[in-house]
Amino acid sequence: MSRNSAMPADLVAYAAAHSTRPDEVQKALIAATETKAGGFAGMQIGTDQGVFMTLLTAVLQVGFAVEVGTFTGYSALCIARGLAPGGRLLCCDVSEEWTSIGREHWEMAGVSDRIDLRIAPAIETLRSLPPEPKIDLAFIDADKTGYMSYYEEILSRLSPQGVILVDNTLWHGMILEDSGAEDSDTVALRAFNDHVAADERVEAVLLTIGDGVTLIRRR
Ligand SMILES: C[S@@+](CC[C@H](N)C(=O)[O-])C[C@H]1O[C@@H](n2cnc3c(N)ncnc32)[C@H](O)[C@@H]1O
């Protein structure tokens, strides 16, 4: 299945080909994920989304970033590369197996000293965060039924200029009611998107990059 539900496959390929291409470490991580994670490899973000995240992190001069859902570490690598000097990335995941592939490639890319990985349910990690430092950029990409709780925990800790990125908000088209999908992930994502769109505390745009990425900031 294409990662992008909003555009025809040839346009998706064109967009990726006309964005900065992955370097050798990123290519190696994509290959390792395909080999070791098999059918789960599609959970990895696309290369154009990765460039977008590096650019955004750099432009915002992010000092503290949080990722919820790290898998084999591609999105984390992209965020880590954009961090301001001395910046930190906190990664939340429950899988030692998948994140160990990430650790190996973060080392190869020379960014492992900027990344703290916590293996625990993300909600526990988020709730245990001290009030400072505030979060400058967050990326939510874990279990879909947890999105609402992750969003609320992160929003309450967001710095004034901070942003939240939320992945899979188009959910391969199943987000539309008339798709007929009624599984718990789809229902949770619909409720999450409706919640954000109606949330007076924030300004949000659902971008049609990848499988839908919602960009959110406090008003
Ligand atoms: C879609 S993948 C993340 C993909 C990753 N951002 C990337 O681009 O490669 C989702 C990840 O969320 C993790 N996850 C699922 N439930 C979780 C939970 N309750 N707490 C923390 N991580 C969780 C899974 O182990 C998986 O690695």
The ligand as an SDF file (V2000), in Angstrom:
LIG
                    3D

 27 29  0  0  0  0  0  0  0  0999 V2000
    4.1110    3.6390   13.1080 C   0  0  0  0  0  0  0  0  0  0  0  0
    5.4020    3.0420   14.1270 S   0  0  0  0  0  0  0  0  0  0  0  0
    6.4520    4.4550   14.2620 C   0  0  0  0  0  0  0  0  0  0  0  0
    7.2150    4.7400   12.9770 C   0  0  0  0  0  0  0  0  0  0  0  0
    8.3560    5.6960   13.1360 C   0  0  0  0  0  0  0  0  0  0  0  0
    7.8980    7.0040   13.5530 N   0  0  0  0  0  0  0  0  0  0  0  0
    9.1470    5.7780   11.8510 C   0  0  0  0  0  0  0  0  0  0  0  0
    8.9610    6.7070   11.0870 O   0  0  0  0  0  0  0  0  0  0  0  0
    9.9220    4.8640   11.5600 O   0  0  0  0  0  0  0  0  0  0  0  0
    4.6150    2.9410   15.6830 C   0  0  0  0  0  0  0  0  0  0  0  0
    5.5110    2.5980   16.8700 C   0  0  0  0  0  0  0  0  0  0  0  0
    4.7500    2.8530   18.0600 O   0  0  0  0  0  0  0  0  0  0  0  0
    5.1450    1.9260   19.0330 C   0  0  0  0  0  0  0  0  0  0  0  0
    4.0920    1.8590   20.0550 N   0  0  0  0  0  0  0  0  0  0  0  0
    2.8950    1.2410   19.9670 C   0  0  0  0  0  0  0  0  0  0  0  0
    2.2040    1.4000   21.1070 N   0  0  0  0  0  0  0  0  0  0  0  0
    2.9780    2.1500   21.9310 C   0  0  0  0  0  0  0  0  0  0  0  0
    2.8170    2.6560   23.2470 C   0  0  0  0  0  0  0  0  0  0  0  0
    1.7080    2.4350   23.9530 N   0  0  0  0  0  0  0  0  0  0  0  0
    3.8290    3.3780   23.7720 N   0  0  0  0  0  0  0  0  0  0  0  0
    4.9580    3.6180   23.0590 C   0  0  0  0  0  0  0  0  0  0  0  0
    5.1560    3.1570   21.8110 N   0  0  0  0  0  0  0  0  0  0  0  0
    4.1810    2.4340   21.2530 C   0  0  0  0  0  0  0  0  0  0  0  0
    5.3860    0.6330   18.2730 C   0  0  0  0  0  0  0  0  0  0  0  0
    6.2700   -0.2140   19.0000 O   0  0  0  0  0  0  0  0  0  0  0  0
    5.9670    1.1460   16.9600 C   0  0  0  0  0  0  0  0  0  0  0  0
    7.3720    1.0850   16.9890 O   0  0  0  0  0  0  0  0  0  0  0  0
  1  2  1  0
  2  3  1  0
  2 10  1  0
  3  4  1  0
  4  5  1  0
  5  6  1  0
  5  7  1  0
  7  8  2  0
  7  9  1  0
 10 11  1  0
 11 12  1  0
 11 26  1  0
 12 13  1  0
 13 14  1  0
 13 24  1  0
 14 15  1  0
 14 23  1  0
 15 16  2  0
 16 17  1  0
 17 18  1  0
 17 23  2  0
 18 19  1  0
 18 20  2  0
 20 21  1  0
 21 22  2  0
 22 23  1  0
 24 25  1  0
 24 26  1  0
 26 27  1  0
M  CHG  2   2   1   9  -1
M  END
$$$$
